[in-house]
Amino acid sequence: MLKITDVRAFNDTDLTERLDSAKQELMKLREKYATRQLEDTSQIRQVRRDIARLLSERRARQLKQMHGSK
């Protein structure tokens, strides 16, 4: 589980890489859930929240860049 302070410390490349890997992990967890191989279903919720944190930080950086360039 990522903390927002950790997410803010990532550079743009790391942020994108973490986002891609989190999305892949979510797909794998959903597949395991569908085939009833996933024992701890709370993992899906944790990964979804990590993705949300990463997306929020990416958008905040985009907005900051847009407002900073004006």
C-alpha positions in Angstrom: 0.0 0.0 0.0 1.4 3.3 -1.1 1.3 6.4 1.0 0.7 9.8 -0.6 4.0 11.1 0.7 5.7 8.2 -1.1 3.8 8.9 -4.3 4.7 12.6 -4.3 8.4 11.6 -4.0 8.3 9.7 -7.3 9.5 11.4 -10.5 7.3 11.3 -13.6 8.9 8.2 -15.0 8.5 6.2 -11.8 4.9 7.4 -11.4 4.1 6.1 -14.9 5.9 2.8 -14.3 4.1 2.3 -10.9 0.8 3.1 -12.5 1.3 0.5 -15.3 2.4 -2.2 -12.9 -0.5 -1.5 -10.5 -3.0 -1.8 -13.4 -1.4 -5.1 -14.4 -1.5 -6.3 -10.8 -5.2 -5.4 -10.6 -5.9 -7.4 -13.8 -4.1 -10.4 -12.3 -6.1 -10.1 -9.0 -9.4 -9.9 -10.9 -8.5 -13.0 -12.9 -7.6 -14.9 -9.7 -10.9 -13.7 -8.1 -12.9 -14.9 -11.1 -11.3 -18.3 -10.9 -11.7 -18.4 -7.1 -8.0 -18.6 -6.5 -7.8 -15.3 -4.6 -8.0 -15.8 -0.8 -7.6 -12.2 0.4 -10.1 -10.1 -1.6 -9.1 -6.9 0.1 -6.0 -6.9 -2.1 -8.2 -5.7 -5.0 -9.4 -2.7 -2.9 -5.9 -1.8 -1.9 -4.6 -1.9 -5.5 -7.5 0.2 -6.7 -6.8 2.8 -4.1 -3.1 2.8 -5.0 -4.1 3.4 -8.6 -6.3 6.3 -7.5 -3.5 7.8 -5.6 -1.1 7.6 -8.5 -3.7 9.0 -10.9 -4.5 11.9 -8.5 -0.8 12.8 -8.2 -0.4 12.6 -12.0 -3.3 15.0 -12.5 -2.1 17.4 -9.9 1.2 17.6 -11.6 -0.5 18.3 -15.0 -2.6 21.0 -13.4 0.4 22.5 -11.7 2.3 22.5 -15.0 -0.6 24.1 -16.9 -1.1 26.9 -14.3 2.6 27.4 -14.0 3.2 28.0 -17.7 0.6 30.8 -18.0 
